[in-house]
Amino acid sequence: MSGAPRFNGADVLVVGASRGGIGAAIARAFQDAGARVRITGLEDAPLADDAARFDYVQLDVTDTDAVAAFAKPVNRLDVLVNCAALTRRGEEMDPDFFAHVVNVNLIGSLRCADALKDALRGGSVINIASMYARFGSPRNPAYGASKAGVEQMTKSLAIAWAERDIRVNAIAPGFIVTEQSARARQDPAFTKAIEDRTPMGRWGQPEDIVGPALFLASDDARFITGATIPVDGGYSVV
């Protein structure tokens, strides 16, 4: 390792960073490391602190035309982080909603990566998968299926785009304290069960995902592509 990665002058885009959480933590870390960072989200504006520090674009990743229009003027991009995601615990068996979750989490990531691949020559794509890519998820079946697709898509794009000198990797977070997990964390028994099973004895924080993201985008990972790194406090190895 060459030390803490620096990204002075790099252009970074984090898709899905308007509500705080993992996307915002990654965006802040890249900016602190010297990068020029833009973020997107579905909301009219990001959280106040992030609105003051980032160039923000409202973007619906399910809208192919909107994604293409957003990508068209982008001539250079060093790092793309696909973090836009949706889940709704206990409501995902409905086929229409299931399809919508897959459209956001999986196809949305593909739309963004494909639209920006010309700008990314020599760059890095980091997709946010989930440990649910490898576990059954009876309360979040659409989320689990979509994230399994993200992991497989990561492998396929890594092969397809190697000739473009684009590396494509993924991070699979475990149980992280975010707005997205708030509904699950309202169940004390569920929360305790996660803590009891996790060898490190706690839920993760968005900042726990930052280090792996910076590493995967750095020259220290220059020979890594198609990989998915679990960041779950050991939950998946128990």
N, C-alpha and C positions, 0 to 999 in steps of 0.2 A: 504494500500500500504506500502511496505517495503522501500520506497525511490527509487531513480533512479536505475533501474535494472542493475546488474552487471553479466557478463558472463565469468568470469575468468576461463580459461582453456576449455571453451566450443568450440566445433567444429561446424562451421556454413558454409553452402553453399548457395550462392545466384546465382541462375540460371538466366541469362539475365541481366548482370550488366556491359557490356563492353562499353556502349555508354553514360555513365553518367546517369542522370535521377534518377528515383525512385530506381532502383536496386542498383546503386552505392551509393546513399545516405544511404540506409539501410545497405549495406556492411560496409561502413565507420563507421557507428554508432555502429554496433556490434563489430568491431575491437577496437574502442575507449573505448568500455565497457569491454574489456579484452579478447574477443574471438579470436580464430584462424579462419580466414575467407578465404575461397576460392571463386572465382567467375568464371562464364563461360560466353561465348558469341559466336556469330556467326563470329565475326571479327577475323582477324589474331592476333590482340593484343588489349587490352583495351586502354582507354585514358592514356596519359603518366603519369599523377599523380597516377592513379590507378595501372598501371603496376609496379610502384615502391613500392607499398605497399601490393599488393595481389598476391597470387599464382593463376595464370590464366590458364584455360583450354578452348581451342576452342571446342565448342560442338554444334552440330545441333540437336535440340530437336525433329525434325521430323524423325530422323534416329534411329530406335529402337535398332539396333545392336550397334551403337555408344554409346547410352545412357547406354545400358547394360554393355558394356565394360568399360565405365567410372565408373559405380557403383560397379563393381565386387570387386575391391580391397579395397573399403571403408568399414571398419569394424565398425566404430562408427561415428554417426552424431547426433548432438543434435538439430540442427535447419536447416530445408530446407525452403528456400524462393523461390517460383516459380514466377519469374518476366519476363520471356521471352514472348514477345508479338509483334504483328505486326498489323498495321492498315494503310489504305491508303484511305483517305477521297475522296469520289466521284468515287471510282474505284471498289467497293466491290460487285456490282451486278453481275459481271461475275462469273458464277458458279465455274469455275476452281480456280479462285483466292479466292472466298468465301471458298472453301474447304481447300485451303492452309492456310488461316487465322485461321480457326478452328483447323487445324492440329497443327499449332504452339501454339496458345493461350490456347486451351483446351486439346487436346490429348497430346501435348508436356508436359504440367503440369502433366498429369496422368502418362506418361512414366517415368518421373523423380521420382515422388513420389513412384510409384510402384517398380521401380528398386532399390530404396534406403530404402524401408520399413523395411528390416531386420536390417539395420544399425541404423534405427531411433527408435528402441524400447525404450520407455520412453522419446521420443523426441517430437518435435513440427514441424508441417508443416504450413507454411503461404502462401496461394495463393493470388496473386494480381488479384482481380476481377475488377469491374468498376461500377459506377452508371448506366452505359448503360446496365447493367444486368437487370435493372428495367424500362428503358425508351425505347421507339422506337427511332431508329437511322437511318433516311433515307439516310444519306451520309456515314454511317459506319455500314451497316447491318450485315456484317460478324463479325465485332468486337463486336457489341452488342450481337449477338447470342452466340459467343464463350464465352463471359464473363458471360452471363446468365448460360451457361453450367458450367463454373468454380464455380459459386456460388452453383449450385445444386450438383456438384461433391464434393465440400467441405463438404456439409451435409452428403452425402452418405459415403465418406471415414471416416468421424468422427465416424459414427456408426460402420462401418466395422472394423475399426482399434482400437476402444476403448479397446478391449481385449488385444491388444498389448501395451497398455498404450501410444499410440500415439495420441496426440491432433491435430486436423486439423481445422484451421480457415482461414478466408479470410479478406482482406481489400478491400473496394470499393472506390478508389479515385474518386474525381470529376474532374474538369478541372484543370490540373496541367501543369506548364510551363516546358516542356521537348522537346527534339528533335522530339518525336512522335507527339506532338501537334503543331509543328511549322507551318505546312501547314494551319491548321485552324486559327492560330493566325495572318495569313497574311490578313485575312478578318476583317477590322476594325469594321464593323457593328456587325459581329458575336462576336468578342471579347468584345465589349461594352455590347451586349445583355447578355452575361454571367455575366459580372460584375454587371449589373443592377439587374439581378435576384438573384444573390448570396447574402444572407443576410450579409455576412462578407465583401462584396464589392470588392473582388479581386479574381484573379486566385490563386490556390495553388502553392506552391513550393515543390520540391521533399522532402525537409527536413520535411515538414508537415506530411509525411507518417511514419517518423522514430519512433516517440513516440508510436503509436499504434502497430507497428511491434515489438518493444522491449517489450512492455507490453504483447502482445499475446504469446511471447516466454518465458516469465518469470514465476516464481512460483506464482506471484500475479494473474495469469490467469489459475492456475492449475485446476480449475473446469469449464473452458470455452472450449467447443469444438463444432464444427458445426456452429459457429457464423460468420457473416459477418458484419464488422464495416464500416459504411460509413464515409469517410473523405472528405467532399466536401464543407465546409464553409456554410452548410445549404441549398445548392441548391436543394437537393432532398426533402426537407420538405415544399417548397413553393408551 
